Amino acid sequence: MITIHEFGHYIAGKALGFKINEFAIGFGPKIFSRTNKKSGEIFSVRALPLGGYCAFEEEMEEGTGEGSFNSKPPWKRLIVVLAGVAFNFMFGIILAMAFLPFMGESQLQTLDFAENSSASQVMQSGDIILKVDGKSLYLIDSATSDLTKYMGRADEDVVLTIDRGGEIMDVTLTRGEDGYFGLKAQEGYMKVVNYKVAYGEGLLRSLVYCFKTAGIIIVLLFKLLTFQLGLDSGVAGTVGTISIMSKLVMLGFDVIIRMIVLISLNLAVFNLFPIPALDGGRAVLIALEWIFKKPVISRKAEATINFVTMMILFALVIFFDIYFFAFG
C-alpha cells in the first residue's frame, strides 16, 4: 500500500516535469538497485520493508535548480504531494468495486426476538435486515452500528426492509412500553451473513462503503490523536498489522480483500492529516506559500520539523507494536 502511495507521487512528478532522484521500496541498506541511464533515476529495494519514498531533486533544500521540487509552482507541488493520497483512495475504491459486488457484503440476519414484542409478531427467524426507514445498512465498524443508530433515532414506528427467502418486503415495528422493538443485538438473536445484491447495486454500494469507511477512519484517528481513544482499542503498528493479516488469511479471500481496502483507505486518510512529515502537513505549507507568495518557514526548518516528526511517528509505531503484542 505504501509502494502504491509513493508511486502516486512518482507518476504525478514525472507527468509535471519534476526531477526524481530515487524511488525506493523500504528503508535502510540497499539490497537491490538499478539506475536509469537516461534519466539518472535510481530504483531500489531496501532491507526494511516498513515503508518507502520517492525522492525529488532538492526537495527539502533552498535550491531551485532545473527540475527541482521547489522550482515548480505551488499548484504543481500540491498535485504531487497529494497524488499519493489520491492513489491510495483510488486503489481502495477500485479494489472494492472489483471484488465486493461478487463476494457480497455483511448484513444482519435475525435468529430470535424478545417475547411478545413487535418484531416477534411481524418478523421471522432468518429475515435479513437491509434498510431502516429507507436507510441502507453498512456493517463497517461493528455488526449493529447502523441498525442501532437508525432505530435509536426513530419515532414511534420503524419500517424495516428485509429479505425473506429471496422476497424483499417492508415490515413495520412499533416501539413497546420498554422502549424497544424486540430486536436484540446479542449473540443468539442475530448473526452476520454474507449478502449479495445485483451487480449494479453492488458497485454503488461498494463506492458508498469506501466513503463511509473513510469517514469512520477520520473519526477514529482524530480520537486517537486527541487521546480520546485508548490503546486497548486494538491499535497496532506495522508488525502488529502484519500479524493480524497473517491470521486473516485463514478466514478467506473476501476478508483479506476488505482488510486491504481498509489499509489503503487508512493510509490515504492518515496522510491527509495536517501534521508535519505527512502529505497533509506539507500541503498546508505549500498552500500558505501559494497564498503569501513566499515560504512561511525556511526549507531547512521544514526539513528539521519533518525529520523530528517522522522520528516521533516511528517511535509511536514501535510503541504501538510493543503494546499490541504485550497486552493486545
PEQUIJO-V564315 format. One record per backbone hydrogen bond with DSSP energy under -1.0 kcal/mol. CO is the residue of the C=O (numbers start at 1). NH is the residue of the N-H. If there is no record, write none. Layout:
CO&NH / CO&NH
This chain:
1&5 / 2&6 / 3&7 / 4&8 / 5&9 / 6&10 / 7&11 / 8&12 / 9&13 / 10&14 / 11&15 / 12&16 / 13&18 / 14&17 / 19&57 / 21&42 / 22&55 / 23&44 / 24&53 / 25&46 / 27&48 / 29&47 / 32&45 / 34&43 / 36&40 / 41&36 / 42&23 / 43&34 / 44&25 / 45&31 / 45&32 / 48&27 / 48&50 / 51&26 / 53&24 / 55&21 / 55&22 / 56&59 / 57&69 / 65&68 / 67&19 / 69&72 / 73&77 / 74&78 / 75&79 / 76&80 / 77&81 / 78&82 / 82&86 / 83&87 / 84&88 / 85&89 / 86&90 / 87&91 / 88&92 / 89&93 / 90&94 / 91&95 / 92&96 / 93&97 / 94&98 / 95&99 / 96&100 / 99&102 / 99&103 / 100&104 / 105&195 / 107&193 / 108&129 / 109&191 / 110&126 / 114&117 / 118&122 / 119&123 / 124&127 / 127&110 / 128&163 / 130&137 / 131&161 / 132&135 / 135&132 / 138&140 / 144&148 / 145&149 / 146&150 / 147&151 / 148&152 / 149&153 / 156&175 / 158&173 / 159&133 / 160&171 / 161&130 / 161&131 / 162&169 / 163&128 / 164&167 / 167&164 / 169&162 / 171&160 / 173&158 / 176&179 / 180&176 / 181&119 / 182&114 / 186&189 / 189&111 / 189&112 / 191&109 / 193&107 / 195&105 / 198&202 / 199&203 / 200&204 / 201&205 / 202&206 / 203&207 / 204&208 / 205&209 / 206&210 / 207&211 / 208&212 / 209&213 / 210&214 / 211&215 / 212&216 / 213&217 / 214&218 / 215&219 / 216&220 / 217&221 / 218&222 / 219&223 / 220&224 / 221&225 / 222&226 / 223&228 / 223&229 / 224&227 / 230&233 / 237&241 / 238&242 / 239&243 / 240&244 / 241&245 / 242&246 / 243&247 / 244&248 / 245&249 / 247&250 / 248&251 / 252&256 / 253&257 / 254&258 / 255&259 / 256&260 / 257&261 / 258&262 / 259&263 / 260&264 / 261&265 / 262&266 / 263&267 / 264&268 / 265&269 / 266&270 / 267&271 / 270&273 / 271&280 / 273&275 / 275&278 / 278&282 / 279&283 / 280&284 / 281&285 / 282&286 / 283&287 / 284&288 / 285&289 / 286&290 / 287&291 / 288&292 / 289&293 / 298&302 / 299&303 / 300&304 / 301&305 / 302&306 / 303&307 / 304&308 / 305&309 / 306&310 / 307&311 / 308&312 / 309&313 / 310&314 / 311&315 / 312&316 / 313&317 / 314&318 / 315&319 / 316&320 / 317&321 / 318&322 / 319&323 / 320&324 / 321&325 / 322&326 / 323&327 / 324&328
